[in-house]
Amino acid sequence: MSESSTPETAPHFVMEEPQATLERTYIEAYLRSRGHTLHSLQELPADEAKQLMTEASAYASTRLAEVEMRAHMVDEIHGAAPPL
C-alpha cells in the first residue's frame, strides 16, 4: 500500500470464483430481458426490486446447474469423473 493509500481508499482486489462471475452474468442477462439493470433496480420499489432479484437468482441457479451438468457429462464421456 502506498503512503497516500489508507485501508479505506486502497483498491480492493477480490478474486471471484469463475462460477460467481458467470452467476452475475446470468443475473444481469435476466434483468436486461426484463428491461432492467442492477443499477436500475435501485429506482424501483423495494418489493419489486426484491421480486426481480429473486427471479434473476433462480434463473442464474438453473443456468449454472445446466453448465455443471454438461461439464459432468463431458467428463464422463472422457472417463475423467465418476457418474453422478
C-alpha positions in Angstrom: 0.0 0.0 0.0 1.4 3.4 -0.9 1.8 6.2 1.6 -1.2 8.0 0.2 -3.4 5.0 0.4 -5.3 4.1 3.5 -7.2 0.9 4.1 -10.4 2.8 3.2 -9.0 4.2 -0.1 -6.8 1.3 -1.2 -8.0 -0.6 -4.2 -9.7 -3.9 -3.4 -8.5 -6.9 -5.4 -11.0 -9.6 -4.7 -10.7 -12.7 -6.7 -14.1 -14.0 -7.6 -14.6 -17.6 -8.4 -15.4 -18.2 -12.1 -18.8 -19.5 -11.1 -19.6 -16.3 -9.3 -18.7 -14.3 -12.4 -20.9 -16.5 -14.5 -23.7 -16.2 -12.0 -23.6 -12.4 -12.1 -23.6 -12.6 -15.9 -26.7 -14.7 -15.9 -28.4 -12.3 -13.4 -27.6 -9.3 -15.5 -28.9 -11.1 -18.6 -32.1 -11.9 -16.9 -32.6 -8.3 -15.7 -31.8 -7.0 -19.2 -34.5 -9.3 -20.6 -36.9 -7.6 -18.2 -35.8 -4.1 -19.1 -33.6 -3.5 -16.1 -30.0 -3.4 -14.9 -28.6 -3.9 -11.4 -28.4 -0.2 -11.2 -32.0 0.5 -12.3 -33.3 -1.8 -9.6 -32.3 0.9 -7.1 -35.0 3.1 -8.6 -37.8 0.5 -8.1 -39.9 0.0 -5.0 -38.2 -2.4 -2.7 -40.7 -5.2 -3.1 -40.5 -5.1 -6.9 -36.7 -5.0 -6.9 -36.6 -7.9 -4.5 -39.0 -9.9 -6.7 -36.9 -9.3 -9.8 -33.7 -10.3 -8.0 -35.4 -13.5 -6.7 -36.4 -14.3 -10.2 -32.9 -13.5 -11.6 -31.3 -15.6 -8.9 -33.5 -18.6 -9.7 -32.7 -18.1 -13.4 -29.0 -17.9 -12.7 -29.1 -21.0 -10.5 -30.9 -23.0 -13.2 -28.4 -22.0 -15.8 -25.4 -22.8 -13.5 -26.8 -26.2 -12.9 -27.1 -26.8 -16.6 -23.4 -25.8 -17.1 -22.3 -28.1 -14.2 -24.3 -31.0 -15.6 -22.8 -30.5 -19.1 -19.3 -30.4 -17.6 -20.0 -33.7 -15.7 -21.3 -35.3 -18.9 -18.2 -34.3 -20.8 -16.0 -35.7 -18.0 -18.0 -38.9 -18.1 -17.6 -39.2 -21.9 -13.9 -38.8 -21.5 -13.7 -41.1 -18.4 -12.4 -38.3 -16.1 -15.2 -38.4 -13.5 -17.4 -40.9 -11.8 -21.1 -40.8 -12.8 -23.4 -38.6 -10.9 
